[in-house]
Amino acid sequence: MINITNLSKNYGPKILFKNVSLNINQGEKIGLIGPNGTGKSTLFSLILKETEESQGKVRINKGMHIGYLPQEAAFSSERTVLAELTEGDERIMSLKKQKEELESQNAAGSKRYGEILHDLEVLDFFELEHKAEKILAGLGFKERDFIRPINQMSGGWQMRALLGKLLTYHYDLLLLDEPTNYLDLNAALWLKDYLAGFKGTFIMISHDKAFLTDVTNYTLILENGAITKVHGNYEHYEEIKQQKRTHLIKQSKEQDKKIQQLEKFVTRFHAQPNKAASVRAKRRVLERMNEEMIVVPPDPRQSIHTFNFPQTRRSGHRVIKLEQVYKAYGEIKVYEGLDFEINQGEKAVLAGENGAGKSTLLKILAGIVEIDSGNRIVGHNVDIGYFSQTRTDVLNVENTVLQEAYSAAPGYMAEEAVRTILGAFLFSGDDADKKVKVLSGGEKSRLILAKLLINPPNFLLLDEPTTHLDVDAVDALVRALKNYEGTIVFISHDIYFVKSVANIVFEVKTGKIRKFPGSFDYYLEKRDSLTDIDNAVKPKLKPPKPVDENKENAKEEAALAKSLEKKRKVNNAVIRDQINKIAKKQESLKLESYAKARALSEPHFYRDEETAKEYGRRMKEIEKLILELEAQIKVLESQII
């Protein structure tokens, strides 16, 4: 598909790649990794022919269709979300127009008509709407969003729509630059599962190691001007890297031992004439070995990115408590009668779909958003630190990065320690001397996070802390938070980060919060199977009745509730059975349509003109029937309670 030969790319004296050669083949699902600034996005730009090679060549197979998701883009289509995903591809628009023209000319039996049907089948045209709706739902869009114009949505939702479009249409190759950046955790999990089963070809830049491990079968590593291709996912790459390092350590020790032996021989016999030839030979070997010293790469676990939190004072057991909290934005009620509690040492992730109220809860805990009623009780000795990517007003723009970091440091902290933490957040060398006012939005966010961690409070509230960090920096943050003795509540779409840090999960859904005391893997295992809400933090709209009052009424109510629950389950089972039967009809019709489309793609089939016309008519009929059945499924799904 793509052949890269002797590729070099430099910007002035800065060399990104030098003499790189490799192939990208069909069916490869590639994770592209490397420190920030090594040229990952530039490689995409070279493949897209938006940037010229300094030397060498990037050759793309003729006729290839490439879909590209940049980190940021102005996706300002005037169509609705669903229309963009079903009508927004130029190839389909052109084929559909040709198809309609041939039908108006009664040429549905022509060879060209069959070719068009075949091409549309390849592009999934005949099941496009159903596919688009599933993808949009997976990416967090509600049905009401399907008919919203894209240009009226926020930048983040526009990026989700663009990602949805790339997944809906058939592309020979997808280039995905940090595709989870604008997703919440639920949508990131859905995308992970989707790409794990994806049959096409993609190259993806991501800092989420767990995501890369689950969806890729090849890894491209950009490092020191070279690109290395490894057969295997990110986890396999790390294993190879560690094995290689272990082997180099062994070789280095053997080399050191050999050098010591040679030096000992030269020192002992350099003054003896009868050993002069041997001494000269040993010296030549020493010179060669010194020129070819084996270099062992630093252990990533002990790299310059490694840092630890300063000691914080210990808080009381109960860090914060919310009692009967009510919060609304206008007519939109977010929480009513909410009870919620965080205890010392908990490292809790807030999970749940977009719009469920996670950020609002984090801001309530931080005291950034006032509650309409109820109580917010902060525990003994609790110091709160809140990080949000949008709060860049806490920086003095006239300071340098180092000066701004020092403004948060306690008096005893040495400059070296401050620089180490800045290095973990990608401010190393001359970057630490930049003025804050010239930093990008992402750099400012990283600096705020660095300041927060230089002198941390004992209760951290973090909203998407890994955005704009590379793989090594995320690793450093994970290690630091694991050793952190305080309490954390955070929101993140980074699956690796969540799995590594969280020891408790709070699922936020429809104004209620359900507690899963355990790892994120435990939550994934239990979230769909748990029907009870023993751990739920439920709204208490009315005080409960005394235990000894109206016992008989309570028994009757319990029996009635049990009976209604049984009826509900039976009703839902009947509806699901009906949905399954309709879905089977749909599949049968689709198979019939595909079989007819394949038949029409054969030139000899048009010898029987009447049959060809009948096939064309039947395919249009099937298209209508599938839409009708889809509408029936939607009606039935709305009846499930």
N, C-alpha and C positions, 0 to 999 in steps of 0.2 A: 504493500500500500504506500509506504513512505520509505525512500532510500536516502540516507544522509551520508555524504562522502566528504571526508577531509574538511569538515565544517569548522571555521573559526569565526568568532565574532568579538569585536572589541569596540569600545567607545573611548577614543583617544588612547591614553596609556593603559586604561583598565581592560584587561582581557577576561571575557566571560568563558569562552570555549576556545580550545586550540586543537586542530586536527582530529575532530570527532567523527567517527564513522559508525553507523548502526542502521538497522532496519526496524520498521514497525509493521507487523503483519496482522492479517485479519484474525479476529477472535481474541487478540491480546487485550487484557484489561490491566492497564499500567498505572502504577503509582509513581508520581514524579516528585522526588524529595531533594532537599538541599537547604542549607542555611539561607536566610533572607539575603537578597542581593547577588546570588550566584547565577541568576539568569533563567529561572524557571519560566516566568512569563515571557521573557524574550524568546525562548525556544518556541513557545506557542505562536508568537508573532512571526517568527521565521517560517513556520509551517503554513501559516495563513497568508504568507507573502505580503505582510504589512511592513516587514523590515527586510533589508537586503543583507545578504551574507558578506562578511569582510573577506572571506575566502571559502572555497569549497562550494558544495551545492546541496540543496534540499529538494529532492525530486518527489512529486506527488503523482500517483497514478491518474491518468486521464479520466475525466468524468466523475471523479470522486466528489461526494457531497459531504462537507465538513460542518458540523454544528459547534458553535463556540459560546461558552459561558464565561465572560470576563468577571473579575472581582467586583467591578462596578460598571454600570452602563445606564444610559438614559433610554429606557425602553418605553417609548411614548406612543404606542399604537392607539388609534382611535376606536378600534374594535373593542367589544366586550372580551372578558377573559376567555370564555368558552369559544366565542367566534374566532379569536386569534389561534386557539389550539385546533380548530377544525377547518378554518378557511385561510389561515395566515401563511401557508407555505406556497411559495410561487410555483413550485412544480405541480402541486395538486390543483392550484387555481387554473394553470394552463391546461392540464389534462382534462379537468372538469369542463372547462369551456369548450374544448375540442369535442368531448363526448356529447355535450348538449347540442352542438352544431350538427354533428353526424346524426343524432336522433331526430332533429328537426328536418333533416334531409332524407329521412327514412333509410339511413345507411347503417343501421345498427348491426347488420350482418356483414359489414365490410371487414377486410383484413385489418385496416387501421383501427377500427372500433375494438377488435379483439386485442390488439396491441395495447390500446389505451386502458382497457379493463385489466390487462395483465400488469401494467405499470402501476395502476391505482391499487391493485391488490398488494403489490410489493410495498407500497407506501401506507398500507393498512387503511385505505380510504373507507372501505366498507364497514369497518367497526370503529371508525375514528372517534365519534362522539362518546361512545361507551368507554373507550380507552382513555379519552381526555378527561372525562368525569372522574374516573377512578384515580388517575394521576393527580388531578387537582385536589381531590379529597385527601389523598395521601400526603400532599404538600401543605395541608392545613386550610384549604379554602372551604368555606361553607357554601351550600347551594345558592344562597342569596348573592354570594360573590361572583358566581358564574356569569351573571348578566351585568356586572359592573364594568364600565369603561376602564381600560387599563390606565389611561392617562389621568384618571381621577384617584388612583391609588398611590400609596407611599412608595418610595424608592425600593424598600425592602420587599414589598409585595409585588412590585413590578419585576424584580429579579426572580422571585418565585415563579411568576407567570412565564418568564423567559425560560427558566429551567424546565417547567412543565411542557412548554412547546418543544424543546429539544428532545424530551423523553417521548413525546407523543408521535413525532414523525420519524421516518426511517432515515438515518444518516449512516454513511459508511464509517465515519469516525467522529467521535465527540471529544472536544477539548474542554475540560471542566476545571476552572481555576477557583479553588476553594468553594465548592458547591454548597457546603453546609453553612457558610457564613451568615446567610440571612434566614436560616431555618431555626425553629425551636427544637427541643430535644425529641419530641414525638415525630416531627417531620424528618429529622436526621435519621432516626431509627427506621422510619419507613423507607427513606432513600437508600439506606444501607441494605435492607432486604431486597429492594427492587434491583439495585445494581449487582447484588450477589447472584441474582438469577438472570441478569441481562445477557442476551446472546450476541450482542454486537461488540464493537471495539471502542475503547476510550483510553485517553490519557488524562489523569486527574492529579492536580496539585492539591494536597491537603496536609494540615498539621496534626490531624486526628489519627493516631497510630492504630487504634482499634478499628476505626472505619476502614483504613487502608488494608489492614490485615484481613478483614472479612470480605472485601469486594475485589481485590486485585489478584492477578496471577503472574505478574511481572513487576519489577521495580527498576526505575531509572534513578541513579544517584548522581547529582551534580555536585562536584567537589573539586576544588583546586584546578579549575579550567578543563576538567575531564568529565565525561559522562559514561558511567558504567551501567550496563544492563544486566540484571540478575533475574534468573528464572525462579519465580516464587514471590510470595506476598511480603509485606513489610516485616512480619515476625520472622520469616525465613531469612530475609536480608540481615536482620539483627543477629540471628544465630550465626550466619556465615561471617559477619563482621567480628563477632566475639571469638569464633574459632580461629579466624585469621590473626587476630590480635594475640591469642594464646600461642599460636604457632610462631609468631614473630618474637614474642617474649622468650620462648624456648631457644630460637635461633640466636637471639641477641645474647642470651646467657652463654651459649656455646661459643659465640664469637668472642665475648669478653674473656672467657676461659682460655681460648686459643691465643688471644693477644697477650694475656698475662704470661702464658708459657713461652711465647716467642720473646717477649721483653726480658723474661728471666734468663733465657738462653743467651741473648745478646749481651746482657749485663755481665753474665758469668764468664763468657768466653771471648769478649771483644778484644782483649789484650793478648790472646794466645795466637801466635802465627799459624800454628797447624790447624786452627779452627777458622781462619780468616774467610775462606770460601763459604763455609756454612753460615757464618755470621752475616756476610753480605746477602746471601740467599734469604735468610730469615728477615733481614731488614727490608728487602724488596717485598716480601709477603706482607710484612707489617704495613708498609706504605700503601699497598693495594687495599688491605683491609680497612685502613683508616680512611681511604677515599671512598670505600663502599660500605660504610657503617650502616648496620640495620637500624632503621628508625621505628620505634614502637609508638603508634598513635596514642594520645592520652585516653585514659578510661573515660567514656562519656559520663560516668557516674561521679567522676572527680574532675570535671572540666571547669573552665573559668565561669561557667554558668551556675555552678553549685554555690548555694548560700543557705544560711540558716537564720531563722528569726531570732532576734534578741529575746531574752526572757521577758515575759509579761507577768503582771501581777495576777494572782488567781482570783477568779470571781466566785460568788456564791453558787450553790448547786443550781438554783433556778436563775437562768440568765435573763429571760424575758417571758412575760405572760400577757396574753390578750384575753379579755373577758367581755363576752356579749358585744363584740365589735360590730358596728353597722357602718358600711361605707358605700356610697353611691356617687356616680358622676351624672348629675342631672337625673334623668329617668332611668338610667342604667344602674341597676343594683348589683354591686360586686359581692359584698358580704352582708349577711344578716345573722345576728346572734352567734357570731364566730367566737369559739374558744380555741386558744392555741398556745402551746408552751414549748420553749426550747431550754434544754438543760446543759450544764457545763460538760464540755468535751464532745458534744454532738457535732458532727460534720454533715450537715443535711443539705441535700439537693431538693429543689422544688421542681417537680415534674408535672406535666400536664400540657394540654394543647394550647396553642396560641390564643390569647384573649381570655384565658381562664382566670386571670387575676394574680399570676405569679409576681410580676414586677410591682403591682400595687401592694401585695403582701410584704415584699422586701422593703418597699418605701415606708410602709406603716411601721415595720420593725425598726427601721432606721430613724423614724421620727421626721422623715422628709415630707410625708403626706399625713395630714391630720385626719383623724377618724371623725365620723359624724356623731357617733355615740358609742358608749362602752368605755372600757378601761385598757390602757397600755401601761403595764407595770414593769419597770426595769429593775433587775435584781441587784444584789449587794456587790459593790466593787466592779461593776460592769462598765467597760470603756468600749464605745461603739465606733467602728470604722466602716464607712460605706463607699463602695466603688461603683460608679456608673459611667459608661462610656461617654455619656452626653454632658458630664459635669466638668467641663474644661475651664470653668470660671475660677477654679481654685489655684490657678497657676499665675505666677508673676512673669509676664511675658518679656520683661527686660532682663531677667536673670539668665545665666547659662544653665544648661541641664544640670551640671554639677552643683552650681550654687542653689538651684531650686531643690535638688535632692538633699543638700546639706540643711536646708531650712526645716526639714522634717526630722533630721538626725538628732539623737540625744547628744549632749556635750562630750560624752566619753567615746563616741564612735570615731574610729580612725578613717582617714580619707580612703585608704585601701579597701576597707570594708564597704564603704559607700559605693566606690567604683565597681566592686565585685557584683553588688546587687544591680547597679546600672547596666553592667555587662550582660547580666542574665536577661535584661529587658532590651537588649540590642543597642545599648549606648556604650560603645567601647572606643578607646582611642580618642580621636579628634571629635567624635560625635558628642562626647560629654562637654565639649566647649562651645557647642552651638547655642545660639540664643533660642529661648523658648518660642519666641514669636515667629521663627522661621520653620518650626516643626509642622509636620502634617497632622491631620486629625488623629490618625492612628498612633503617631509618635507621642502626641500629647496624652492620649489615653494610656499608653504604656508608662509614661512618666508619672502620671497620677497613681497608677498601681504600684510602681516602684517606691514612690514616697510613702504610700500606705504601708508597705512591707518593710521599709527601713526602720520605722518606729511603730510597730503594729499595736493596735489595741487588743484586748482579749476577746472581743466579739467582732468577727469580720462578716460583713454583708457584701457579697460580690455578685455583680450582674455581668455575665459573659466575660470573665477575666482573661480568657485565652485568645480572644480575637486580636489579630495583628502579631501574635507570637509565632515563632517557628517551632519545629519539633523539639529542638534542644532546650529552648526557653520554657516550653510547656513542661518538659521533663523536670527542669529545675524547679518550677513552681510546684509541681506535684510532690517532689521530694520534700520541699520546704513545708508544704501544708500537711504532709503526713507527720512530720516531726513537730509541727505547731501544737502547743499545749492548750490553746484557747478553743473557742467555739466558732463554728462557721455555718452560715446559711448562704447558699449560692444558687444561681441559675446558670446553666451552661448547655450548649448544644454539642459540646465536644465529648463524644462517647468515652474515649480513652480517659479524659480528665475526670469525668463523672464516676466511672468505674474505679478509678484509682483513689479518689479522695473521699467519696461519700460512704459513711457508715450507717446512714439512715435516709429514708426517702419519704417525702411528703408529697402525695399526689393531690394536686389542686384541680377540682372539677365541680362545675356548677355551684360555686359558692361554698362548697364543703371541702374539707381536707382529710384525707385518709393517710394514716401513718403505717409505714412498712419498716419495722425495726430490723434492719439488716443491710446488706450490700445492694448495689443496683441490679446485679444479676438475680438476687432473690426477688426484688421487686418485679423484674421482667417475667420471672417464673410465676409469681403469684397474682399479678394485677388482674388478669382476666379470669382466673379460676376462683378468686375469693368473692363470695356473694354476701358474706356477712360484713358488717362494718364495725366490728368490735373495737378496732383501733381508730375509728373515724372520730374526728373532732366535729361534732354535729351542732347545729344551731339549737339553742334552747329558747324557743319563743315563749313557752309557758313553763312555770315550775311544775315538776311532776307531782302526781297525786300521792298522798301518804300511802304506804304499803298496805295498811290495814283498812283502807276505805274502798267500798264498792267492789269487794272481791268477786262477787258473782258477775257483776257487769264486766269486770276485767276479763273473766273467763270467757264470757260470751263474745266480747270483742276479739279476744285472741282466736277463738274458734272461727269467727266470721272472717278475720284476717287470713287465717290458714286456708279457709275455703276459697276466698277470693284469689289468693296466691296460686292455689292449685288450678283454678279456672284460667288465670292469666297464663300459666305455663302451658296448659292444654291449648288455649287459643293461639299463643305464639307458635307452638309446635305445628298446628294446622296451617297457619299462615306461611311458615318457613317451608313446609312441604309443598304448598302451592307455588311458592317462589322457585323452589328447586325444579318443579315440573315445567314451569314456564322457561326457566334458564336452559333446561334440556332441549326444549323446542327451539329456543334461540340458537343453541349450538348446532342442532340439526339443520336449521335453515342456513346458518353460516357455511356449514360444510357443503350444502347443496350449491350455494352461491359460488363458493370457491371452486368446486368441481366444474361448474358451468363456465366460470371465468377461464380456468385452465384449458377447457375444451375449445373455447373461442380463441385462445391464443395460438392454436394450431392452424396453419394456412389451409390444409386440406379439408378442414371442417366446413368451409364456406361453399363447398360444392353443393351441399344441401342448404340452399338459401332460406327455406321456410323454417327448418329446424334452428338455424342460427338466429333468425328473428325471434322465434319462440323463446330461445334461451335468453336473449336480451330482454324480452318482455318480462319473463319470469324473474330475472335478477332485479328488475325495478320493483316488482311485486314483493319479492323477499325483503328488499330494503325497507319498504313501508311496514311489512309485517313485524320486522325486528324492532322498529321504532314503537309500534303499538304494544308489543310485548314488554318493551323497556318501560313504557308508561304504566303498564299494569303492575310491574314489579315495584315501581316507585310508590304507587297507591298502597300496595300490600305492605311495603316496608314502613309506611307511615302509620299503619294500624298495629304494629308491634309495640307492646307496652311492657 
